[in-house]
Amino acid sequence: MRVSLPMYNLPQMRQANAAFWDAIRGELGIDVPHTLDFDRKPVPPAIEPDTLFTQVCGWPLQTIYAGQAVILGVPIYHARYCDGPTHAGVFVVSQDSPYRTVADLRGCDFVFNSIHSNSGMNLPRRSIADIACDGPFFNSVTETHSQPGNLERVAKAEADATCVDCVTYAFFTRHHPHLAERLRILAPTRRTPAIPFVTAAATPPDIQAALRSALFRVANAPEHAAARAGLMLSGVAEPDTVTYAVQLRHAEESQALGYPFLR
């Protein structure tokens, strides 16, 4: 069985991620892996049938991973631009850059993590679609496969701007303050549902139920407060109260506005 927490996986966060999984494992009371796979990519080729527990961006869950996973719960983070079980992308530039609005980014060199990312691609695409005027907006657009890496690139003047998940930005500022002091948030994107905890669709229903119960116990029980605090979690929402279809609507709107991809 595979277990991982790849979405917020800075090296400095391994202990916090391990503590969170240990809390869930303790509540499960069944034989499951003791350790997380810290090398799993945020956007793997697929959600393998033996994936017991992981966290996956809601956008590819509806596209390249459609039908491969079941949402167990939606995290509620204590971070700027989060509101309940939602989050936003944030456009980030260097502290001393001349940019003051998203429109000012026209002609800049932009980096993003993945074409399958909601906060890195889908949400900034929707923002740019309103002002792109049917043509290329950026001077260059580069896919890098790392949101923390993109923040570092902007901090080191290797790129002009990026857009990352606001929770990623919060963790980056916590663990890399010397780099974060060179950055500033230019503007947030629209909010969409946060990155959910999932299990493979092939996971037996009784195990799905046990995972869901354990997750919500860890999300609410006082004895797990430290495990939650390490990941800035203030709770977990039921998946049937959260609508991920809004992410698909943003993609459709970008297409209709003549801006189908970042360019």
N, C-alpha and C positions, 0 to 999 in steps of 0.2 A: 504494500500500500504506500502511496506517495502522500506526503504532507509538506506544505511549504507556505510561506508568507512572502512572496516575491515583490509585492508592489511597493512596500516601504522597507527596504532591505539594505540600508547603509551598513557598512561594516560595524559601525559604532552601535547599531541597533540589534545586533545578534542576541545579546543577553535579554533584551526586552521582548523580542519576538519569541525566543525560547521560553521565557517565563509565561507568556500568553498561551502558547501551545501546551506547556506543562499543566496549566490550570484547566484547560479543556480536557486534556488527557485524563487528569485526575477525576474530573466529573463524569467522564465516559464510563470508567470502570470496566473496560474491555481491553483486550490485547491489541494495541496499536503502536505504530512507530514512536520511539522515545524522542527522536531528534528530527529537526526540520531539514529539508533539502535547501541549503542556503545558496546553491548554485543554479537553481531553477530560474529561467528567464521570465520577466514580467509578461512577455508575449511569446509563449511556446508555440510550436507547430500545431498542437491540438491539446485538448483536455483528455488525457489518457483515461481509459475505463477504470484503472485502479487508483485514480486520484481520490483520496479520502477527504482531504481538506486543503483548500487553497483560497487565494483571493485573486479575482480576475476582473479586469475593467469591463463595465457594463456594455460598452459599445461592441467589442468583438463577440460578447456573449450572444448578440443578436445577428452577427454577420458570420465571421469565419468559424465561430464555435457554436452556432445555432444547434440546439438539441443535444449538446454534449455535456451540459452541466445543469445542476439544480441549485437555485439560490437558497441558502440556509438563513441568512440574515443580512441586514444592511447596516454598516457601522455609522455611528454618530460621533463625529470627532469634535474635540474642543480646539478648533483652529479658526483663524480669521477667514472669512468668506464661506464657512460652513454654516448651514442652518438646518438643524435636525439631521435627517439622513440624506442631506444633499451637500454637494461641494461645487466648487467652481474652478476653472482654470485661471491662472494669472499670467498676464504678459509681464515679462521681467526684462529689464534693461540695466545697464551699468549705472551706478550712482551719479556719475558725472556726465552722462550722455545728454544730448540736447532734446531728446524726445519727451513730449509732454502729453500726447494723446496717441491712441492707436493709429489714427490717420497719419501721424508723423512718421510712422514706421515704413511708409512707402519708400521703396528703393533700398531698404536695408538688407543685411545678410542675416537670415533667420534660420534657426536650427530647431528641429523637433524630434521627438523620440521615435515615433512609429506611425505609419499610415493607419494602423489599427487602434490608435489611442484616442479616447474621447477628449481628454483634457489637453493632450499634446497636438492633436490634429483636428478632430471634429469640431470642438468648441471654438478654437481660434479661426478656423475656416469660416464658421458661421458669422463671427464678428467681422472678419475681413470682407465677407460677401456683401455686406451693406455698403461698403465704401470702395470696392475694387474697380467698379465701372467696367466690367466685362473684359478686363485685360490683366496681364501680370501685375502684381502689386509689389512683390519683393524683388530685390536684385538677384538674390540666390536663396534657395531653400534646400536644406540638407537634413536627411534622415540619419540619426545617430544611434538610436536604440537605447538611450539613457537620459532620463529627465535630470537626475542629479548631475550627470556629466555635462548636460547643456547649461545648467546654472554655473558650473565651474568654467565652461567656455566663455560665457558672457562676462563673468567676473575677471577673467584673464584677457579680455578684449580679443578673443578668438572668434567671436560672433557678436552681432549687434543686439539681438533679441531672441527670446524664446517664449514659449508658453508651457507652463507645467501645472500639475494638480496643486491646489493650494495646500493640501496636506503634505505633499512632497516638499513644498517650499518651507513649511513650518518645521519639518524635521531637518531640512538642510540648514536652516538658520540656527537650530538648536545645536547641531553637531559640527557645523563648519562656520562658526561665527566670524572667523578671520576672512573668509571668502564672502560671506553674506553681507558684511558691512560695505562691500563694494557694489552691492546690488540694490535695486528698488523695484517695487511693483508699480508698473505703469497703469494697469487697469485690470479688473476682473472680467471674466466672460460671464455668460449666462450660467445659472446654477442647474445642475442635473443630479440625479441620484448618485450617491457615493459608491465607491468600488466594493462590491459585495463579497461576502464569504460564500464559497460554493463547495459542492461535492460533485463527483462525476454522476451523470445520469444513470450509469450502470450500478451505482451503490444501492444495495438492497434497501427497501423502504424502512425496515426496522432500524438499520444503521443510520439512515438519513434522519429518522426521528430522534435517535439517541444523540446524534451530532447537534441537531437543532436545540435539543433540551440542554445539552452541556454548554453550548455557546451562550444561550440566554441566561443560564445560571452564572456563568463567568461575567456576563455583561451587567448583572444586577446584584449579586451577592456581595456583602460588605467585605468578606474575607478575600475577595479577588480585586480589591480596590487598587493595590499596587500593580497588579498585572495590567489593569486597564490604564493606569496613569502612565506607565512606561510607553504606551502607544497612543497617548492623548485621546483615549476612548472614553466617552461619557455615557455610552449605551449602545444598544443594537436594536434596530427596528425590524418588525415583521416584514418579510418580503412582499406579502400581498397588499401592503399599504403603500408601496413605492412603485411608480410607473416608469420603466426604463424606455418606453416607446418614444418619449420626448427626444431622446438622442437620435432616433431614426428621423424624426420630424425635422430636426436641425439639419441633417444631411440633405433631406429633400428640399428644404428651403434654400440651402446653399446652391444646390443644382439649379433650382428655379431662378435664382438670382444671377446665374451665369458664372458661378465660381465653384466648380465641382471638386477642385483639389487645390491645395496650397501651392501658389506659384507667384 
